[in-house]
Amino acid sequence: MADHRFRVGQRVTLTGNVRRPTASGYVVTKHLPERNGEFEYRIKTTSEAHERVARESELTQDTTTSF
C-alpha cells in the first residue's frame, strides 16, 4: 500500500479548475483514508474559517516562501 504524498503541516497549493482558481497557502491538517483509489487530505488556510477536503491529485507542493 502506498503512503500519503504530503505530510501534516506541509504547505500545499490547491490546483484550479473551471469553477475554482488555483489557490496557494494551504496547510495539510490531517491525512484521510484512501477513497476510490486516491488519498484525501484535510487542508486549511488562514483566510478561511473552515477546512476543506482535497484529493491528492488536486494538490501540489507549495514552493512559495513568505517572509
KEFIMI-885706 format. One record per residue: residue number from 1; residue in three letters; x negated, y negated, z negated of N, C-alpha, C in turn. Coordinates in steps of 0.001 Angstrom, whole numbers, plus 500000, padded with zeros to 6 digits. Layout:
BEGIN
    i   aa    n.px    n.py    n.pz   ca.px   ca.py   ca.pz    c.px    c.py    c.pz
  NUM  ALA       X       Y       Z       X       Y       Z       X       Y       Z
...
This chain:
BEGIN
    i   aa    n.px    n.py    n.pz   ca.px   ca.py   ca.pz    c.px    c.py    c.pz
    1  MET  499164  501183  500000  500000  500000  500000  499113  498745  500000
    2  ALA  499441  497795  500782  498672  496549  500896  498918  495649  499684
    3  ASP  498002  494710  499491  498127  493735  498407  498668  492419  498957
    4  HIS  499152  491587  498055  499570  490244  498430  498369  489484  498991
    5  ARG  498588  488725  500022  497523  487952  500665  497155  486699  499864
    6  PHE  498135  486101  499187  497927  484874  498423  498018  485175  496930
    7  ARG  497222  484477  496137  497225  484713  494691  498057  483634  493985
    8  VAL  498531  483949  492795  499266  482989  491978  498326  481827  491666
    9  GLY  498826  480602  491834  498044  479399  491612  497390  478857  492876
   10  GLN  497417  479629  493950  496793  479188  495201  497689  478185  495924
   11  ARG  497051  477156  496506  497781  476158  497296  498037  476721  498688
   12  VAL  499268  476572  499161  499653  477089  500471  500447  476042  501240
   13  THR  500522  476249  502542  501345  475426  503420  502490  476291  503918
   14  LEU  503685  475743  503882  504876  476419  504387  505004  476056  505854
   15  THR  504889  477032  506735  504917  476758  508167  506300  476309  508602
   16  GLY  506329  475448  509588  507577  474856  510048  508308  475684  511078
   17  ASN  509513  475281  511301  510329  475837  512372  511248  474724  512869
   18  VAL  512214  475071  513678  513100  474066  514267  513860  473280  513202
   19  ARG  514273  473941  512138  515080  473286  511103  514259  472661  509985
   20  ARG  512970  473061  509870  512171  472575  508750  510746  472297  509227
   21  PRO  510253  471105  509047  508870  470810  509452  507866  471507  508531
   22  THR  506648  471636  508987  505574  472202  508170  505371  471325  506942
   23  ALA  505181  471965  505782  505012  471212  504536  503862  471800  503736
   24  SER  502937  470937  503328  501809  471392  502513  502025  470983  501063
   25  GLY  501121  471409  500209  501198  471019  498807  501978  471979  497937
   26  TYR  502298  473154  498441  502981  474161  497630  501954  474986  496870
   27  VAL  502372  475512  495728  501538  476394  494925  502319  477686  494708
   28  VAL  501651  478814  494854  502278  480109  494600  502477  480242  493093
   29  THR  503716  480482  492667  504007  480613  491241  504266  482054  490824
   30  LYS  504610  482924  491808  504916  484303  491445  504859  485194  492680
   31  HIS  504335  486411  492499  504415  487433  493533  505761  488119  493422
   32  LEU  506399  488341  494548  507648  489085  494592  507398  490398  495330
   33  PRO  508252  491375  495153  508045  492662  495813  508175  492560  497332
   34  GLU  507737  493616  497975  507870  493725  499417  509349  493848  499778
   35  ARG  509741  493176  500840  511135  493218  501304  511112  493294  502823
   36  ASN  511730  494284  503371  511741  494508  504819  510321  494551  505385
   37  GLY  509413  495200  504646  508048  495377  505111  507139  494173  504961
   38  GLU  507576  493162  504197  506763  491946  504047  506861  491431  502616
   39  PHE  505706  491032  502056  505710  490462  500711  506374  489092  500716
   40  GLU  506972  488758  499572  507554  487424  499375  506905  486787  498152
   41  TYR  507034  485471  498089  506416  484674  497021  507394  483614  496545
   42  ARG  507261  483228  495286  507907  482004  494798  506867  480910  494942
   43  ILE  507283  479777  495493  506374  478649  495679  507039  477391  495142
   44  LYS  506222  476427  494759  506729  475183  494144  505845  474029  494558
   45  THR  506447  472878  494727  505716  471635  494933  506207  470628  493900
   46  THR  505348  469699  493540  505727  468726  492514  506810  467765  492993
   47  SER  507019  467652  494298  508017  466719  494807  509434  467297  494790
   48  GLU  509579  468566  494415  510903  469191  494344  511111  469765  492947
   49  ALA  512350  469732  492492  512662  470245  491162  512834  471758  491139
   50  HIS  512998  472367  492293  513271  473804  492354  512119  474563  493015
   51  GLU  512133  475879  492836  511190  476743  493520  511847  477293  494782
   52  ARG  511032  477701  495729  511508  478324  496958  510972  479746  497020
   53  VAL  511621  480573  497811  511110  481896  498128  510674  481854  499584
   54  ALA  509452  482329  499834  508918  482328  501190  508316  483688  501506
   55  ARG  508477  484116  502753  507841  485343  503222  506363  485063  503501
   56  GLU  505556  486102  503417  504121  485940  503636  503821  485358  505016
   57  SER  504601  485715  506018  504377  485210  507381  504685  483726  507517
   58  GLU  505374  483141  506543  505707  481719  506573  504647  480854  505884
   59  LEU  503623  481490  505320  502625  480764  504539  501247  480846  505176
   60  THR  500491  479776  505019  499078  479763  505363  498328  479111  504218
   61  GLN  497038  479369  504156  496220  478766  503104  496174  477260  503320
   62  ASP  496408  476493  502264  496354  475025  502337  494899  474611  502240
   63  THR  494403  473994  503303  492996  473597  503331  492793  472131  502992
   64  THR  493879  471430  502665  493742  470021  502296  493191  469917  500896
   65  THR  492457  468879  500656  491942  468629  499312  492440  467273  498858
   66  SER  492749  467190  497599  493209  465902  497056  492191  465427  496035
   67  PHE  491991  464132  495995  491001  463539  495089  491672  462673  494069
